[in-house]
Amino acid sequence: MNSNLQVIIKMRSAHMAGTFIKTKKFVVLDICSEIPAWAGREVEEGSHRRGYFGIKTVERMIEFECRSKYEQHKWVQGITEMLNRRHTMKN
């Protein structure tokens, strides 16, 4: 959470075999706790254990894949808690 009481997500991506690393910041608006598996992922071995969730930002929906439903639950719970705290601090 930043000084403006916005929940921020920082995403890093490596380019050219790690020579350049780009960092982008997004303001989190909402979270989608259950989204369907990406096309083709549902046929892979162990896919029934994976969990998927999405974070809605101003620019787009960012989708995440977790190794387990438990891991997904912990991420969703943590982000939801930050969004709830932001709401109570603003009021």
FISERO-275390 format. One record per atom (N, C-alpha, C, O): residue number from 1; x, y negated, z; chain; atom name; residue in three letters. Coordinates in steps of 0.001 Angstrom, whole numbers, always signed. Each point is the difference from the previous one (the first is absolute). Example, Ala and Ser with C-alpha at 12.3 -4.5 7.8 and 13.67 -1.06 7.14 Angstrom:
% FISERO-275390
<pt 1,<+13190,+5690,+7800>,A,N,ALA>,
<pt 1,<-890,-1190,+0>,A,CA,ALA>,
<pt 1,<+900,-1200,+0>,A,C,ALA>,
<pt 1,<+1036,+19,+665>,A,O,ALA>,
<pt 2,<-1386,-1069,-1385>,A,N,SER>,
<pt 2,<+820,-1190,+60>,A,CA,SER>,
<pt 2,<-770,-1090,+730>,A,C,SER>,
<pt 2,<+509,-1108,+169>,A,O,SER>,
//
This chain:
% FISERO-275390
<pt 1,<+852,+1158,+0>,A,N,MET>,
<pt 1,<-852,-1158,+0>,A,CA,MET>,
<pt 1,<+910,-1237,+0>,A,C,MET>,
<pt 1,<+960,-78,+767>,A,O,MET>,
<pt 2,<-1271,-859,-1618>,A,N,ASN>,
<pt 2,<+833,-1203,-69>,A,CA,ASN>,
<pt 2,<-581,-1120,+871>,A,C,ASN>,
<pt 2,<-1000,+200,+690>,A,O,ASN>,
<pt 3,<+1625,-1363,-724>,A,N,SER>,
<pt 3,<-424,-1117,+851>,A,CA,SER>,
<pt 3,<-1366,-561,-388>,A,C,SER>,
<pt 3,<-628,-700,+795>,A,O,SER>,
<pt 4,<+165,+999,-2003>,A,N,ASN>,
<pt 4,<-1329,-435,-447>,A,CA,ASN>,
<pt 4,<-1066,+1039,+308>,A,C,ASN>,
<pt 4,<-1121,-89,-500>,A,O,ASN>,
<pt 5,<+1469,+1082,+1329>,A,N,LEU>,
<pt 5,<-891,+1102,+380>,A,CA,LEU>,
<pt 5,<-453,+816,-1207>,A,C,LEU>,
<pt 5,<-1138,+467,-48>,A,O,LEU>,
<pt 6,<+2016,-300,-909>,A,N,GLN>,
<pt 6,<-269,+852,-1155>,A,CA,GLN>,
<pt 6,<+779,+1296,+171>,A,C,GLN>,
<pt 6,<+1157,-7,+420>,A,O,GLN>,
<pt 7,<-1809,+1122,-752>,A,N,VAL>,
<pt 7,<+689,+1287,+8>,A,CA,VAL>,
<pt 7,<+736,+108,-1331>,A,C,VAL>,
<pt 7,<-611,-93,-1064>,A,O,VAL>,
<pt 8,<+1923,+288,+1129>,A,N,ILE>,
<pt 8,<+858,+16,-1186>,A,CA,ILE>,
<pt 8,<+592,+1390,-178>,A,C,ILE>,
<pt 8,<+413,+640,+967>,A,O,ILE>,
<pt 9,<-377,-182,-2210>,A,N,ILE>,
<pt 9,<+694,+1241,-334>,A,CA,ILE>,
<pt 9,<+1185,-378,-877>,A,C,ILE>,
<pt 9,<-132,-792,-933>,A,O,ILE>,
<pt 10,<+1290,+1367,+1242>,A,N,LYS>,
<pt 10,<+1206,-238,-795>,A,CA,LYS>,
<pt 10,<+327,+1282,-748>,A,C,LYS>,
<pt 10,<+140,+1063,+605>,A,O,LYS>,
<pt 11,<-19,-1167,-1914>,A,N,MET>,
<pt 11,<+303,+1159,-840>,A,CA,MET>,
<pt 11,<+1361,-219,-641>,A,C,MET>,
<pt 11,<+288,-1079,-518>,A,O,MET>,
<pt 12,<+542,+2110,+559>,A,N,ARG>,
<pt 12,<+1324,-67,-625>,A,CA,ARG>,
<pt 12,<+46,+977,-1158>,A,C,ARG>,
<pt 12,<-514,+1115,+89>,A,O,ARG>,
<pt 13,<+1135,-1546,-1174>,A,N,SER>,
<pt 13,<+193,+889,-1146>,A,CA,SER>,
<pt 13,<+1418,-175,-522>,A,C,SER>,
<pt 13,<+510,-1115,-105>,A,O,SER>,
<pt 14,<+117,+2249,-221>,A,N,ALA>,
<pt 14,<+1372,-17,-508>,A,CA,ALA>,
<pt 14,<-27,+69,-1518>,A,C,ALA>,
<pt 14,<-799,+730,-587>,A,O,ALA>,
<pt 15,<+1670,-1488,-32>,A,N,HIS>,
<pt 15,<+103,-33,-1455>,A,CA,HIS>,
<pt 15,<+1441,+269,-406>,A,C,HIS>,
<pt 15,<+936,-312,+735>,A,O,HIS>,
<pt 16,<-776,+885,-1896>,A,N,MET>,
<pt 16,<+1321,+305,-560>,A,CA,MET>,
<pt 16,<+843,+810,+989>,A,C,MET>,
<pt 16,<+1091,-411,+395>,A,O,MET>,
<pt 17,<-1620,+1560,-10>,A,N,ALA>,
<pt 17,<+680,+939,+905>,A,CA,ALA>,
<pt 17,<+401,-654,+1318>,A,C,ALA>,
<pt 17,<+1069,+283,+540>,A,O,ALA>,
<pt 18,<-1926,-1153,-28>,A,N,GLY>,
<pt 18,<+247,-623,+1289>,A,CA,GLY>,
<pt 18,<+877,-1232,-26>,A,C,GLY>,
<pt 18,<+327,-545,+1054>,A,O,GLY>,
<pt 19,<+61,+94,-2232>,A,N,THR>,
<pt 19,<+846,-1187,-101>,A,CA,THR>,
<pt 19,<-749,-1243,+468>,A,C,THR>,
<pt 19,<+559,-841,+705>,A,O,THR>,
<pt 20,<-1818,+729,-1097>,A,N,PHE>,
<pt 20,<-839,-1121,+398>,A,CA,PHE>,
<pt 20,<-1156,+532,+832>,A,C,PHE>,
<pt 20,<-608,+1016,-337>,A,O,PHE>,
<pt 21,<+316,-1705,+1415>,A,N,ILE>,
<pt 21,<-1147,+363,+830>,A,CA,ILE>,
<pt 21,<-920,-1205,+52>,A,C,ILE>,
<pt 21,<+400,-1090,+409>,A,O,ILE>,
<pt 22,<-1636,+1301,-828>,A,N,LYS>,
<pt 22,<-1000,-1060,+32>,A,CA,LYS>,
<pt 22,<-902,+220,+1209>,A,C,LYS>,
<pt 22,<-402,+1126,+289>,A,O,LYS>,
<pt 23,<+93,-2197,+404>,A,N,THR>,
<pt 23,<-923,+51,+1123>,A,CA,THR>,
<pt 23,<-1183,-899,-327>,A,C,THR>,
<pt 23,<+165,-1169,-349>,A,O,THR>,
<pt 24,<-1355,+1733,+469>,A,N,LYS>,
<pt 24,<-1218,-779,-222>,A,CA,LYS>,
<pt 24,<-821,+14,+1277>,A,C,LYS>,
<pt 24,<-35,+995,+724>,A,O,LYS>,
<pt 25,<-624,-2114,-460>,A,N,LYS>,
<pt 25,<-874,-112,+1160>,A,CA,LYS>,
<pt 25,<-1430,-166,-485>,A,C,LYS>,
<pt 25,<-268,-743,-944>,A,O,LYS>,
<pt 26,<-648,+1446,+1604>,A,N,PHE>,
<pt 26,<-1414,-77,-332>,A,CA,PHE>,
<pt 26,<-795,-242,+1280>,A,C,PHE>,
<pt 26,<+332,+541,+1054>,A,O,PHE>,
<pt 27,<-1379,-1355,-1149>,A,N,VAL>,
<pt 27,<-915,-220,+1116>,A,CA,VAL>,
<pt 27,<-1056,+1099,-45>,A,C,VAL>,
<pt 27,<-666,+191,-1017>,A,O,VAL>,
<pt 28,<+519,+530,+2128>,A,N,VAL>,
<pt 28,<-954,+1108,+84>,A,CA,VAL>,
<pt 28,<-1382,-560,+306>,A,C,VAL>,
<pt 28,<-178,-742,+966>,A,O,VAL>,
<pt 29,<-802,+1102,-1796>,A,N,LEU>,
<pt 29,<-1377,-433,+212>,A,CA,LEU>,
<pt 29,<-844,+1088,+649>,A,C,LEU>,
<pt 29,<-825,-279,+870>,A,O,LEU>,
<pt 30,<+1037,+1526,-1299>,A,N,ASP>,
<pt 30,<-826,+1113,+473>,A,CA,ASP>,
<pt 30,<+754,+1300,-222>,A,C,ASP>,
<pt 30,<+1026,+30,-678>,A,O,ASP>,
<pt 31,<-1543,+1037,+1254>,A,N,ILE>,
<pt 31,<+600,+1318,-183>,A,CA,ILE>,
<pt 31,<-1092,+993,-379>,A,C,ILE>,
<pt 31,<-1098,-32,+555>,A,O,ILE>,
<pt 32,<+1400,+901,-1488>,A,N,CYS>,
<pt 32,<-903,+1078,-416>,A,CA,CYS>,
<pt 32,<+595,+1295,+529>,A,C,CYS>,
<pt 32,<+1044,+449,-474>,A,O,CYS>,
<pt 33,<-1708,+152,+1457>,A,N,SER>,
<pt 33,<+586,+1147,+684>,A,CA,SER>,
<pt 33,<-17,+1276,-825>,A,C,SER>,
<pt 33,<+834,+878,+221>,A,O,SER>,
<pt 34,<-1734,-753,-1141>,A,N,GLU>,
<pt 34,<-87,+1217,-821>,A,CA,GLU>,
<pt 34,<-102,-382,-1469>,A,C,GLU>,
<pt 34,<-977,-618,-423>,A,O,GLU>,
<pt 35,<+1975,+984,-339>,A,N,ILE>,
<pt 35,<-71,-152,-1448>,A,CA,ILE>,
<pt 35,<+337,+1351,-616>,A,C,ILE>,
<pt 35,<+705,+793,+623>,A,O,ILE>,
<pt 36,<-1183,-514,-1812>,A,N,PRO>,
<pt 36,<+274,+1306,-617>,A,CA,PRO>,
<pt 36,<+1468,+148,-385>,A,C,PRO>,
<pt 36,<+721,-981,-180>,A,O,PRO>,
<pt 37,<-307,+2233,+61>,A,N,ALA>,
<pt 37,<+1373,+296,-427>,A,CA,ALA>,
<pt 37,<+223,-538,-1404>,A,C,ALA>,
<pt 37,<-926,-69,-808>,A,O,ALA>,
<pt 38,<+2161,-309,+531>,A,N,TRP>,
<pt 38,<+338,-499,-1322>,A,CA,TRP>,
<pt 38,<-173,+1101,-1026>,A,C,TRP>,
<pt 38,<+118,+1180,+330>,A,O,TRP>,
<pt 39,<-390,-1543,-1542>,A,N,ALA>,
<pt 39,<-205,+977,-1077>,A,CA,ALA>,
<pt 39,<+1206,+929,-100>,A,C,ALA>,
<pt 39,<+1140,-452,-111>,A,O,ALA>,
<pt 40,<-1406,+1739,+152>,A,N,GLY>,
<pt 40,<+1060,+997,-108>,A,CA,GLY>,
<pt 40,<+579,+437,+1328>,A,C,GLY>,
<pt 40,<+612,+1065,+73>,A,O,GLY>,
<pt 41,<-786,-1858,+994>,A,N,ARG>,
<pt 41,<+576,+349,+1301>,A,CA,ARG>,
<pt 41,<-793,+1107,+694>,A,C,ARG>,
<pt 41,<+553,+762,+793>,A,O,ARG>,
<pt 42,<-1848,-676,-1093>,A,N,GLU>,
<pt 42,<-838,+984,+694>,A,CA,GLU>,
<pt 42,<+324,+1433,-393>,A,C,GLU>,
<pt 42,<-399,+928,+703>,A,O,GLU>,
<pt 43,<+1108,-722,-1800>,A,N,VAL>,
<pt 43,<+336,+1359,-435>,A,CA,VAL>,
<pt 43,<+1346,+463,+554>,A,C,VAL>,
<pt 43,<+333,+1178,-128>,A,O,VAL>,
<pt 44,<+436,-2053,+729>,A,N,GLU>,
<pt 44,<+1301,+366,+548>,A,CA,GLU>,
<pt 44,<-152,+798,+1284>,A,C,GLU>,
<pt 44,<-996,-124,+714>,A,O,GLU>,
<pt 45,<+1990,+934,-438>,A,N,GLU>,
<pt 45,<-7,+816,+1206>,A,CA,GLU>,
<pt 45,<+88,-895,+1237>,A,C,GLU>,
<pt 45,<+802,-934,+41>,A,O,GLU>,
<pt 46,<-1618,+1220,+949>,A,N,GLY>,
<pt 46,<+0,-777,+1234>,A,CA,GLY>,
<pt 46,<-790,-1284,-64>,A,C,GLY>,
<pt 46,<+33,-791,+942>,A,O,GLY>,
<pt 47,<-744,+562,-2032>,A,N,SER>,
<pt 47,<-725,-1268,-148>,A,CA,SER>,
<pt 47,<-1159,-120,+984>,A,C,SER>,
<pt 47,<-426,-1111,+313>,A,O,SER>,
<pt 48,<-92,+2238,+180>,A,N,HIS>,
<pt 48,<-1117,-59,+944>,A,CA,HIS>,
<pt 48,<+426,-598,+1343>,A,C,HIS>,
<pt 48,<-849,-443,+774>,A,O,HIS>,
<pt 49,<+2139,+427,-493>,A,N,ARG>,
<pt 49,<+498,-572,+1258>,A,CA,ARG>,
<pt 49,<+264,-1497,-118>,A,C,ARG>,
<pt 49,<+56,-693,+1015>,A,O,ARG>,
<pt 50,<+102,+196,-2199>,A,N,ARG>,
<pt 50,<+335,-1414,-193>,A,CA,ARG>,
<pt 50,<-1208,-899,+259>,A,C,ARG>,
<pt 50,<-1150,+413,-144>,A,O,ARG>,
<pt 51,<+1445,-1645,+526>,A,N,GLY>,
<pt 51,<-1043,-991,+200>,A,CA,GLY>,
<pt 51,<+310,-1235,-826>,A,C,GLY>,
<pt 51,<+1165,-314,-246>,A,O,GLY>,
<pt 52,<-2192,-375,-175>,A,N,TYR>,
<pt 52,<+161,-1190,-832>,A,CA,TYR>,
<pt 52,<-811,-1140,+600>,A,C,TYR>,
<pt 52,<-1119,+200,+474>,A,O,TYR>,
<pt 53,<+1698,-1397,-499>,A,N,PHE>,
<pt 53,<-732,-1186,+426>,A,CA,PHE>,
<pt 53,<+457,-1182,-835>,A,C,PHE>,
<pt 53,<+1025,+62,-680>,A,O,PHE>,
<pt 54,<-1793,-1136,+737>,A,N,GLY>,
<pt 54,<+323,-1178,-791>,A,CA,GLY>,
<pt 54,<-49,-1263,+838>,A,C,GLY>,
<pt 54,<-772,-105,+953>,A,O,GLY>,
<pt 55,<+1604,-843,-1322>,A,N,ILE>,
<pt 55,<+12,-1308,+643>,A,CA,ILE>,
<pt 55,<-413,-1022,-1049>,A,C,ILE>,
<pt 55,<+613,-114,-1062>,A,O,ILE>,
<pt 56,<-1667,-625,+1385>,A,N,LYS>,
<pt 56,<-495,-1012,-930>,A,CA,LYS>,
<pt 56,<+688,-1328,+296>,A,C,LYS>,
<pt 56,<-14,-484,+1132>,A,O,LYS>,
<pt 57,<+623,-101,-2180>,A,N,THR>,
<pt 57,<+639,-1306,+105>,A,CA,THR>,
<pt 57,<-702,-956,-960>,A,C,THR>,
<pt 57,<-909,+399,-727>,A,O,THR>,
<pt 58,<+1326,-1635,+728>,A,N,VAL>,
<pt 58,<-569,-982,-922>,A,CA,VAL>,
<pt 58,<+270,+425,-1442>,A,C,VAL>,
<pt 58,<-866,-129,-865>,A,O,VAL>,
<pt 59,<+2077,+638,+615>,A,N,GLU>,
<pt 59,<+412,+337,-1357>,A,CA,GLU>,
<pt 59,<-564,+1324,-506>,A,C,GLU>,
<pt 59,<-383,+111,-1164>,A,O,GLU>,
<pt 60,<+333,+910,+2058>,A,N,ARG>,
<pt 60,<-372,+1338,-470>,A,CA,ARG>,
<pt 60,<-242,+944,+1165>,A,C,ARG>,
<pt 60,<+140,-364,+1168>,A,O,ARG>,
<pt 61,<-512,+1600,-1527>,A,N,MET>,
<pt 61,<-118,+1087,+970>,A,CA,MET>,
<pt 61,<+1290,+817,-90>,A,C,MET>,
<pt 61,<+365,+469,-1078>,A,O,MET>,
<pt 62,<+318,-302,+2198>,A,N,ILE>,
<pt 62,<+1235,+780,+40>,A,CA,ILE>,
<pt 62,<-329,+1339,+642>,A,C,ILE>,
<pt 62,<-494,+54,+1126>,A,O,ILE>,
<pt 63,<+770,+1027,-1848>,A,N,GLU>,
<pt 63,<-334,+1338,+484>,A,CA,GLU>,
<pt 63,<+1233,+681,+571>,A,C,GLU>,
<pt 63,<+1107,-153,-517>,A,O,GLU>,
<pt 64,<-1316,+912,+1599>,A,N,PHE>,
<pt 64,<+1081,+706,+673>,A,CA,PHE>,
<pt 64,<-349,+1474,+138>,A,C,PHE>,
<pt 64,<-1163,+371,+156>,A,O,PHE>,
<pt 65,<+2198,+459,-217>,A,N,GLU>,
<pt 65,<-147,+1437,+208>,A,CA,GLU>,
<pt 65,<+760,+368,+1269>,A,C,GLU>,
<pt 65,<+1155,-389,+172>,A,O,GLU>,
<pt 66,<-1800,+1136,+712>,A,N,CYS>,
<pt 66,<+625,+447,+1242>,A,CA,CYS>,
<pt 66,<+189,+1508,-38>,A,C,CYS>,
<pt 66,<-734,+712,-686>,A,O,CYS>,
<pt 67,<+1723,-234,+1427>,A,N,ARG>,
<pt 67,<+292,+1439,+20>,A,CA,ARG>,
<pt 67,<-1089,+818,+668>,A,C,ARG>,
<pt 67,<-157,+1184,-299>,A,O,ARG>,
<pt 68,<-603,-1805,+1206>,A,N,SER>,
<pt 68,<-1040,+735,+720>,A,CA,SER>,
<pt 68,<-1171,-927,+302>,A,C,SER>,
<pt 68,<+116,-1223,-89>,A,O,SER>,
<pt 69,<-1239,+1825,+446>,A,N,LYS>,
<pt 69,<-1175,-783,+398>,A,CA,LYS>,
<pt 69,<+283,-754,+1303>,A,C,LYS>,
<pt 69,<-495,-1108,+206>,A,O,LYS>,
<pt 70,<+1294,+1721,+668>,A,N,TYR>,
<pt 70,<+360,-649,+1261>,A,CA,TYR>,
<pt 70,<+800,-1278,-261>,A,C,TYR>,
<pt 70,<-271,-1043,+595>,A,O,TYR>,
<pt 71,<+1255,+1134,-1485>,A,N,GLU>,
<pt 71,<+810,-1169,-357>,A,CA,GLU>,
<pt 71,<-878,-1093,-602>,A,C,GLU>,
<pt 71,<+168,-1180,+309>,A,O,GLU>,
<pt 72,<-1099,+1576,-1163>,A,N,GLN>,
<pt 72,<-935,-955,-600>,A,CA,GLN>,
<pt 72,<-819,-683,+1094>,A,C,GLN>,
<pt 72,<-171,-1218,-14>,A,O,GLN>,
<pt 73,<-328,+2005,+953>,A,N,HIS>,
<pt 73,<-818,-536,+1086>,A,CA,HIS>,
<pt 73,<+786,-1026,+822>,A,C,HIS>,
<pt 73,<-543,-1046,+356>,A,O,HIS>,
<pt 74,<+1803,+1330,-53>,A,N,LYS>,
<pt 74,<+818,-915,+790>,A,CA,LYS>,
<pt 74,<+239,-1323,-737>,A,C,LYS>,
<pt 74,<-70,-1068,+608>,A,O,LYS>,
<pt 75,<+352,+1136,-1912>,A,N,TRP>,
<pt 75,<+193,-1221,-786>,A,CA,TRP>,
<pt 75,<-1282,-829,-30>,A,C,TRP>,
<pt 75,<+28,-1207,+244>,A,O,TRP>,
<pt 76,<-1144,+1856,-541>,A,N,VAL>,
<pt 76,<-1285,-709,-91>,A,CA,VAL>,
<pt 76,<-361,-608,+1351>,A,C,VAL>,
<pt 76,<-452,-1143,+73>,A,O,VAL>,
<pt 77,<+653,+1906,+987>,A,N,GLN>,
<pt 77,<-311,-481,+1342>,A,CA,GLN>,
<pt 77,<+846,-1226,+355>,A,C,GLN>,
<pt 77,<-524,-969,+549>,A,O,GLN>,
<pt 78,<+1802,+999,-851>,A,N,GLY>,
<pt 78,<+889,-1118,+313>,A,CA,GLY>,
<pt 78,<-340,-1265,-771>,A,C,GLY>,
<pt 78,<-22,-1093,+566>,A,O,GLY>,
<pt 79,<-242,+1243,-1853>,A,N,ILE>,
<pt 79,<-330,-1168,-828>,A,CA,ILE>,
<pt 79,<-1355,-573,+397>,A,C,ILE>,
<pt 79,<-174,-1217,+47>,A,O,ILE>,
<pt 80,<-783,+2095,+236>,A,N,THR>,
<pt 80,<-1322,-447,+442>,A,CA,THR>,
<pt 80,<+105,-768,+1307>,A,C,THR>,
<pt 80,<-670,-1017,+180>,A,O,THR>,
<pt 81,<+1504,+1493,+730>,A,N,GLU>,
<pt 81,<+202,-688,+1280>,A,CA,GLU>,
<pt 81,<+563,-1402,-217>,A,C,GLU>,
<pt 81,<-439,-946,+654>,A,O,GLU>,
<pt 82,<+1396,+801,-1554>,A,N,MET>,
<pt 82,<+555,-1332,-287>,A,CA,MET>,
<pt 82,<-1054,-921,-604>,A,C,MET>,
<pt 82,<-71,-1178,+350>,A,O,MET>,
<pt 83,<-754,+1713,-1262>,A,N,LEU>,
<pt 83,<-1059,-812,-600>,A,CA,LEU>,
<pt 83,<-1019,-427,+1058>,A,C,LEU>,
<pt 83,<-480,-1133,-26>,A,O,LEU>,
<pt 84,<+148,+2031,+956>,A,N,ASN>,
<pt 84,<-941,-330,+1073>,A,CA,ASN>,
<pt 84,<+576,-1051,+943>,A,C,ASN>,
<pt 84,<-716,-906,+427>,A,O,ASN>,
<pt 85,<+1997,+1017,-99>,A,N,ARG>,
<pt 85,<+642,-996,+866>,A,CA,ARG>,
<pt 85,<+9,-1369,-657>,A,C,ARG>,
<pt 85,<-230,-1014,+658>,A,O,ARG>,
<pt 86,<+496,+989,-1955>,A,N,ARG>,
<pt 86,<-13,-1271,-725>,A,CA,ARG>,
<pt 86,<-1377,-643,+106>,A,C,ARG>,
<pt 86,<-122,-1203,+226>,A,O,ARG>,
<pt 87,<-908,+2021,-391>,A,N,HIS>,
<pt 87,<-1372,-513,+51>,A,CA,HIS>,
<pt 87,<-324,-566,+1386>,A,C,HIS>,
<pt 87,<-595,-1073,+106>,A,O,HIS>,
<pt 88,<+981,+1785,+949>,A,N,THR>,
<pt 88,<-309,-483,+1349>,A,CA,THR>,
<pt 88,<+835,-1226,+368>,A,C,THR>,
<pt 88,<-470,-851,+756>,A,O,THR>,
<pt 89,<+1685,+739,-1265>,A,N,MET>,
<pt 89,<+843,-1162,+301>,A,CA,MET>,
<pt 89,<-502,-1255,-706>,A,C,MET>,
<pt 89,<+169,-1109,+506>,A,O,MET>,
<pt 90,<-783,+1284,-1669>,A,N,LYS>,
<pt 90,<-516,-1155,-742>,A,CA,LYS>,
<pt 90,<-1271,-545,+638>,A,C,LYS>,
<pt 90,<-291,-1190,-119>,A,O,LYS>,
<pt 91,<-468,+2051,+797>,A,N,ASN>,
<pt 91,<-1287,-427,+590>,A,CA,ASN>,
<pt 91,<+144,-452,+1416>,A,C,ASN>,
<pt 91,<-986,-386,+628>,A,O,ASN>,
//
